[in-house]
Amino acid sequence: MDFRCVAPGDHPLESWSGDSLAIGLFSDADHPGHQQLAELFGPALPPLLEQRRFKAKPGELLCIERLGQTPAHLILVGLGEAAEFHLTGLRNACANVARSSAKLGARQLGLLMPVESFGTAAAAAAMAEATRLGLYADQRFKSEAEPQHLPEEVALLGLGAEGWEGLAHLDAICGGVELARQLVAAPPNVATPAALADIAAAIAQGFGLELKVLERADCEALGMGAYLAVAQGSDLEPKFIHLTYRPAGEVKRRVVLVGKGLTFDSGGYNLKTAGGQIEMMKYDMGGSAAVLGAARAIGQRKPEGVEVHVIVASCENMISGGAVHPGDILTASNGTTIEINNTDAEGRLTLADALVYACQLKPDAIVDLATLTGACVIALGEEIAGLWSTSDVLADGLLSGARMGGEALWRMPLQASYRSGLKSTLADMKNTGPRPGGSITAALFLQDFVTQGIPWAHLDIAGTVWSEKARGQDPAGATGFGVQTLVNWISGGAPA
C-alpha cells in the first residue's frame, strides 16, 4: 500500500477524496473535535453518535455507512481523554482503524487524527507504521492463503510536507519488525540455528553488512563452555552469529546487540510440561529475532556515525544421552565456573559467552534481549518488558526509543544483595537463584559476564514477544517486540 501526506487547509478534506475516512475523537464532551465533526458531516451526526452510545473511549470504534456519498465509510475511533493522549494511543487507534477498514474493503483510506501535540514527523511515522503493522498477517504455513483486502492507499490528512520526513524510514522499520515476527512465528523445524545463520547471511548480502558465523569447533577454541553445554543435547549444530554494520563515515560510537537464540527450549532434563507451554517454546528465540530484525532495519536505514554489532549464540536445548545434566559444572569463556541446578535456565548460559564475546569488541554500550524468565511475566504481564541497566543514560535512551515505537519498558532494580542467591558451594556460581526475585537474579547472573565499565542493559521480553489476540499495532501471535526500540535508540543518536 502507498502512504502519502495531505497538506492541511481550511477544510481538512479539500485535497483528498477516498472511499473510507477515519476520524479520531476525544471523549471530552467540550473538545473542539466534536464541533468540527458536525461542521464536516452535518448536525445529524452528533445525535446519531448519542443513539449508538459512542463515548470515544480508547479503542472504541463506530463504522457508519454513507450510501451514495463520499466517503462511503466513516470510521470514528475513540481516543479517550485529550490530556492522556500519547503516541502509543495514536498508534493503537490507527492500527484498529486499519483492521476495521480492511474488513470494510476500503481502497483509499484517510486518517484524520488530532496530532497537534506531537511533532508532525513523529506523528506521521507512528500513524504509518501502526497502519502497516496492524494489517500484517502471516499465512506462510497455510495450504491455501485467505484473501486479504488491504487499502491501496493511505492518506495522512492534515500533515503536509513535514509529514513526509516521518515516512522516510517506514519500509526499513516495518521490514525489520515483520522479519522478527516471521522468525518468532516459524515452527522449530523451520527456524533452526542453521536457518538463523542463513537469515543473517541474507541480511548481510542484501544490505551490505559483514557476517561471521562461528561453528562448534570455533566456539570450543574460544572456551565457550556455557553456550556449548546447552547445545550438546541437540542433533542440530549450534551457530554463533556475528553481523556487523559499519557506517560510511566516521564511527562516533560502537554498540553491540545480543539476542538469545534458543530455537527450541525443551527445558532439558528439567523438562517443561504442557502447563509450561512447551509447545510454544519456538518463541524462545524472540531476542535473536529482535536483533536480526533490527539489523535488517539498520542495514536499510544506514544511520550515520554508529557501528552496530549483532550477536546471536543460537542452538536448541534438548534431551539426549549427551545433554547437560542438572549438577554439571561448566566453565564459561571468561573462566567463570557455573553449577547447573536447573537445565531450563539455559538462555543465560548462552548469553554468558555471548556477552563475554561482545565485551571483547570494546563497545560503548551493550544491550541484550531475551525471553529469559517467567518471573518477569508475573511481575509485568504481557505488555511490558523488563529493563535492567548499569547506566542511567543508556536506560533513558532505550526508554525513549521504546516510547517512540509504542513498545513498553519498565526499569527494574539490579539489587546487589540478591546476588547471594547465586552462590554455589562447589563452583563460582549457580545458574539460578531462589524463586522470589527470579528475573532480578537472572539479570545479576548476566551482569557477571559484562566487563565493568561498559554500559550494559538487559531486556527481558518473555511476556511481550507473543500475544494471544490482536493488541494495538501487534497482531495475534508474534509481535516483533524490541525492533522499534533498538532502531529508534540507535538511529536517534541517544548517547550510550
Secondary structure, DSSP 8 states (H G I E B T S, - for coil): -EEEEE---SSTTTT---SEEEEEE-S-TT-HHHHHHHHHH-TTHHHHHHHTT----TT-EEEEE-TTSSSSEEEEEE---GGG--HHHHHHHHHHHHHHHHHHT-SEEEEE---TTS-HHHHHHHHHHHHHHHT----TT-SS-------SEEEEET--HHHHHHTTTHHHHHHHHHHHHHHHHS-TTTS-HHHHHHHHHHHHHHHT-EEEEE-HHHHHHTT-HHHHHHHTT-SS--EEEEEEE--SS---EEEEEEEEEEEEE--TTS---GGGTGGGGGGGGHHHHHHHHHHHHHHHH--SSEEEEEEEEEEEE--STTS--TT-EEE-TTS-EEE-S-TT--HHHHHHHHHHHHHTT--SEEEEEE---HHHHHHHTTTEEEEEES-HHHHHHHHHHHHHHT-EEEE----GGGGGGG--SSSSEES---STTHHHHHHHHHHTTS-TTS-EEEEE-TTTSEESS-BTTB-SEE--TTHHHHHHHHHTT---
